[in-house]
């Protein structure tokens, strides 16, 4: 599914710069506003977020504006008329500032709870993936490289031998309610899919991890482990997955509630103080290159015992780049749709 880098977005930027330069009004303002609000989460370009009264629903509102001031250049000659304009610049003029910025690669890491209560939630993720990845490819014209990896919330024994510790990328799935398939080989020869693979075929193989996992769910612990450089060494289970030149999009799907008897990531006594910093450290300290999408116990808790403050706090710690919805939602599509604007903004502002 390799995509050729698009020129649509570039053309729009150049058109905007041309119109701004030609404007006769120094106070001319060009603005664009899009909105899609369903009453749950509202996101703005300024990074503000508000929760609506509708449980488990999401919406997105983005506003962008550009102001261009007119610039006039005058000249005169001794004969009383302006000299001719020389359009032969001896080469291409410099590109306007910012056109070369932004990301051209995205690493998607899906953290999937494989405990016994996650069958319906895994099905929702699989049902929503095709629309999500297609929308991403259509929206991010400048991106021509994708990595897509999956990890689970425990030491996944259904994985390939030698890669069954927490945070190891899934390359095969075995066990109760799993796909029970070997997903390799991948196009690039590692343990994750890329844009050269058929993602519509490969993702269900990786993501249908089953529900035979530990009830001690550790999705954030798994994420931190996956970013450990020790797993990225030559021959390591996560070799070549995380790239300095890519933004990282994390998708967490878990129904982990704060049970007193389960000392896991949702437990009230679990120390979460370093979670955010350890994830940022795993991305070489570049917090602005990380987007976290969380389908977690929040608001609508029909499928779980209670909200999970630890997981809510973790997603919220990423500010405008953290978006969330209830894991109990019957359709994950709305949050994925809302998150596309966040991913686009992160990609546009990215500096490797």
N, C-alpha and C positions, 0 to 999 in steps of 0.2 A: 504493500500500500504506500510506496514511496510517492511523495508529492513534490512537484516542481515548485520552487520558490515563486510565489505569486508577485505580480506587479500592481495588483489592484490597490492595495493600501498605499504603495509608493506614489501611484498616480494621484490619489486623493490628497496626499500631503503636498505634492508639487502644485496641484491646482489651487489649493488653499493659499500657498505662499504667493503664487502669481496674482490671485485676486487681491490679496492683502497689499501687495506692492503697488497695484494699480488703483487702489481705492482713492477717491478724491476727498473723502471724509476722514480726517485724522483720528476721529473717535469711533470709526466703524468697528463694529463688533460682529463676529461670526460665531454663532453658537449652535450647538446641537444637543438636544435632550432626548433621551430615550427612557422609557419606564415600563416596568412590568411588576406590578405590586399585587401580591396575593394575601397580605395581612400578616406575614410571619416575621421575616427578617428583611430589613431595608438597608441597603448598602449605598453609599454615595462615594463619589470620587475623592471626597475629603477624608474618607475612612470612617465616617460615622455610621453606627449601627443601632437600630432600635428594634425591639421585639413587639410584634403586634399581638392582638388578643387571640388570634386563631392559633390553636395548638398545632405544632408540627407542620406549619406551612411556611413557604419561603417566597420572597420576592426580591427584585433588585431594581434599584433606580440609580442610574448613572447620569451625571451632568458634566459636560465639558464645555468650555468656552475659550475662544481665542480672540485677542484684541490685536489689531495691526495698525500701526501709525503710518501715514503716507509720508514718503520721503521724496523731495523734489531737488533736482540738481540743475543748476543754471550755468551757462557759460557765455562768453562774449568774445568777439574778435575786433581788431582795429577797423575792419570793414563794416561793423555794425550788425553782423548776423552771426548766428551760432555756427561753429564748425561742424562738418559732417560727423556722424557717429560711426566709429570704426567697430564693426562686429567681428572682425578677425582677431580673436584673442590669443591666437597661437596655441590653442589646446582647449580642452574642456574646462569650464569654470569649476571652481570648488563647489561641492555639494553643500546645500544649506545645512547648518548645524543640526545634529540629531538624527539625520537620515541613516547614518551608519550604526546607530545605537540599537539596543534591543537584542532579544535572544533569537537564536536560530536553532535551538535544541531544547527539548523538554524531557526530563526524566520523571515518569509516573511510577510511584510506589504505592501499591495497594496493600493495606494492613488488614487482614481478614480474620475475624474471630472464628475459630473452628470448634468452639465448645458445643455441647449437646443441644442448645436451644436456638441455634443459628440457621436452621434449614431454610426458613422462609426469608430471612434477611439475605442470605447468599443468593437465593433465587431472584430477589429484587435487584441486587447488584448486577447479576448476569443479564437481567432483562433490560437494564438501563444503560449498559456499557456501550452498545452499538451506537445509540443516538448520541451519547456523550462524546465518544472519540471522533465520530463524524463531524459533529459541531465544532470540536476543537480544530480539526484539520481545515474546515471551511473558514474558521475565524482567524487562525494564525497563519496568514499567507506567507509570512517570512520564515516560518519554521519548516525545516526540511529534514529534521532528524528526531525520532522519538525512541526512548527506551521505556518499556513497560515491564515492571516486575511485581511479584506477589510474595508476601511473607505472611505467616500466621501468628496467632497470639500465644504460641507455646513452642516447645521443642517438637517440631512436626515430624513424627515418625513415618508418615506416609511419603516423605520426600526421598530423593535419591540417596543412596548410601554415601556417607562422608559429609553430608550437608543436612543434618537433622538436629541442629542446635538452633536456639531462638535467634531470629533475624536472618537466617539463611534463605536465599531466594528459592522459590519453589520451581522445580523443573519436572516433577511428576507428582501425581496425587493418588494415594491409596488409602483405603479405610472405609468406614461406614459412611454412606451417603456422599462419597466423593466421586469424581469423574473416573477414577481408577484408570488413568492413562499416563503414558510417558509423553511429555510434551516436546522433548528434544527430538531432532536437532532444531535449533533456532538459526536464523539466517546468518548472524554474525558469529556463531560458534560458541557463544557464552550461555549463561543460564537465565536469560531474559529475552523477551521479544523486542523487535525493533520495527521501524516503518518498512523494512524489507520483508517482514513476515506478514502473513494473513492474520491480522489481529482479531478479526471476527471469529476465526477458527482457533487461534492460539490462546486467547484470553480465557475462554471457558475451560480449557484444559487446565490452565494454571490456577484459576480462581475458584473452581468448584472443589474446594479443599475438604469438604465433608464436615461432619459434626461429631467425630470421634475423639476430639481433642480434650485437653485438660480443662476442668472447670475453674482452674486458677488462671484467669485470663490476664495477659500482660501485653496489650497492644502497644502502649507507648514504650515499654521496656524493649519490645521487639524492634520498634522503629529505631531506637537509640543503638541497639546492637547491630542493626543492618547498616548503619552509617559508620561503624567502627572501621578504621583503615585496615585493621588486621584481617578483615574479611575480603578486602579488595586486593590483596597481594596476588602475584602470579599464581594461578592454580586455585585461588580462593573461591569460596562459594558465591561471592558477590563481585568477582573480578570485572572491572571495566564498566560497572553499572552507573555509578555516580560520576558525573563529569563536571569539571570546573566551568566549562563554557555553557552549561545548561541550567535552567531553573529546575527546581525540584517541586513537584506537586504530589503531596501525600494525601491519600484517601483512606480514612479509618472507618471500618464498619464493625461495630461491636455493641452488644447489649449488656455489657458488664455492669452490674449494679453494685452499690456499696454494701455488700453483705458483710456483717461482722465476722462471720466464720471463714471467709475467704480472704486470705492475706495476699490480695492481688493489686493490680493498678487502681482499682476503684475503691479499695478499702480506705476508710476514714483516716487510718493511721499511716498510710503510705506516704513517704516523703516525696513530694512532687517538686520541691524547690529548684532542683537542677534540671528538670525535664526540658524546659525551653532552651536553656543554655547549651545543653548537651546536643540537642538536635541542630542548633545553629553552628556549634563547633564542628559537627559532622559535615556541614556545608561550608567549611573553611571560614566560618565567622560571618558569612554573608546572609544575614537575616532577611534582607529584602529579596533574596532569590528563592524564598520558600513560600509555598501556599499550602495550607492545611485545610482539608475538607473533612468534616467529621459527621458521620451518621452514628449518633451516640444516644444514650438515655437522656433525653432533654425534652421538656414540655409534654409531648404525647408519650406516655409511658405504658400504653396498653399492652405491650409485649414484654415488659420488664417490670421489676419490682419498684423502682424508684429512679429519680434522676441521679446522675453520677457527677457530683461536683468536681471531682478530680479531672475527669475528661473534659467537662465543660470549660474549666479553667485553663486546661492545656490548649484547647482550640482558640479560646479567647486571647491567650497570651501572644498570639501572632497578629492581633489588631485587625486592620482591614484585610489582611491576607489570611485570616481564619474565618471560615464560614461553616455553619452547622445546621443540622436538621435532626429530627427524631429518627432513630433507627427503626422505629415502629411504623414509619410512613409506608403506605401501600404502594407508593410510586417514588422512586429516588430521582426521577427525571427533573422535577422542578429545582431541586438544589443544584444538581449538575448544571442546569441551564443558568441559574443565578451565578454560579462559580465561574462561568466562562469569562464574564467581564473582569473578575478578579484576576484570573490567569492572564488575560490579555494585557491588563494594566501592569502586572508584574513583569511580563515579557517585554513590554515596550520600554519600561524603565530600567531594564537589567543592564548592568555593567559587569562583565566577567572579572 
